[in-house]
């Protein structure tokens, strides 16, 4: 008898042919033999329209032909370790408020995936910018996000909950705007563009208005764009502040297989669009590309600031943290390093030599695990978190930006420490730590320098009400007290050292002195013996 380890169990599977019209994949009556497919079966869709309402792995074959088509329902994943052929037939990966369908790892073969619509649901979060891409080759922006239409501002646009209005920079009239693929109405004749592209520079890059939306294969090199989303394509979303959820529906040839992205080490941030119709894990990307990029990424948080701001995810103290810190949330459903389908992100080169960033099929996150908020854990890494919060007249508060200083035995004071993260500038309010003249989002410092001041840089503030939220972890036993110092008003507010949040209100006026970039800093003093480290409850010390 052969050793047990040499025995291979061969599964042949059964033929499962779709017999229904439009219906649920999981319903047995829609399939030949009255049995829904198992992963080992040979699946054929010669006609009709199954809606895949289960996760499915193709461990044999899946073939669409004739007049057949397929929809993968929201929050469901189709994975292809063997052979699938879409037969150049329509396939839709649905996205709704309940979730987004994914194409999992394609470690086998996928042919005929040329007519695939990959939806991206955009939440109803006021009128805000999004950093977006499309995981398909072929379409231009007009067909991907404007439903292949332009609007002249007079005809009625019926809202079906999809697409969006996209306007150009100072288009002046409908004829000019429409010829370039833009929508137009008189109120925006001299307005800024609602879509911008990013150009690399040494240090900070430049956002520029897009010249038109008709350029072919707009997403072919994994480009991403900053798109101001007013809501779906409808006449009612052209004026005022009207907004609603919408779904973008780009259609083209699905991006599959490994992707090679050049990283210019002589310049700063590289903007990349997630190439796949799936979440990807940046940590997996980094582990394959640690000689090319830093262990840091920047994503867009549409809920922050006036129209959205950057969110840094950096490796610090043995794990990933996000800055600005989310003090008031329990965590998220995916890892901090998860990059959503249809979203863009920024990376930094490790060295001036740059290289080629490889994004691979196995970097996909088919079954993401939740990521608890580290701020609510027992992590005791010495850290100082500081957020800048904008207070609106309606009482709502929005995080505008944030920084973090962390302390460790092996860190350097210079701004070249491996865990330092340079500041990627927002379009609106900005907050940074100044170190050696370099603006940082994260400043990794040696423990021996825990008493050194943290110099802050604040810019692009508007007139109005703001708030600082400070949280200090892992430093209560180091015999020091911390203060936020306002050099413009000659005030300072003591910060709690026990991990609780200290809030400090401030008002920015028209006085130029209230807007100087180096107005604030955090200073440390040796705590008096037996003195309480809890700040006095003096309101004057919490207002600047």
LINHUBEL-V557506 format. One record per run of one state. SS is the DSSP state (H for helix, E for strand, L for the rest). FROM is the first residue (numbers start at 0). LEN is the number of residues. If there is no record, write none. Layout:
ss/from/len
SS/FROM/LEN
SS/FROM/LEN
This chain:
ss/from/len
L/0/3
H/3/3
L/6/8
E/14/4
L/18/3
E/21/3
L/24/3
H/27/3
E/30/1
H/31/3
L/34/7
E/41/4
L/45/3
E/48/4
L/52/3
E/55/3
L/58/2
E/60/4
L/64/4
E/68/4
L/72/4
E/76/4
L/80/2
E/82/3
L/85/5
E/90/3
L/93/1
E/94/2
L/96/2
E/98/2
L/100/1
E/101/5
L/106/2
E/108/3
L/111/4
E/115/7
L/122/5
E/127/5
L/132/3
E/135/2
L/137/3
H/140/5
L/145/16
E/161/1
L/162/11
H/173/6
L/179/6
H/185/3
L/188/6
E/194/5
L/199/6
E/205/4
L/209/15
E/224/5
L/229/5
H/234/3
L/237/8
E/245/9
L/254/4
E/258/5
L/263/6
E/269/4
L/273/6
E/279/2
H/281/7
L/288/4
E/292/1
L/293/2
E/295/6
L/301/7
E/308/8
L/316/2
E/318/5
L/323/7
E/330/2
L/332/5
E/337/2
L/339/3
E/342/5
L/347/1
E/348/1
L/349/5
E/354/5
L/359/1
H/360/3
E/363/1
L/364/6
E/370/2
L/372/1
H/373/3
L/376/6
E/382/9
L/391/5
E/396/12
L/408/12
E/420/2
L/422/7
E/429/6
L/435/2
E/437/9
H/446/3
L/449/4
E/453/6
L/459/4
E/463/10
L/473/6
E/479/7
L/486/4
E/490/5
L/495/5
E/500/8
L/508/3
H/511/4
L/515/4
E/519/7
L/526/12
H/538/4
E/542/1
L/543/1
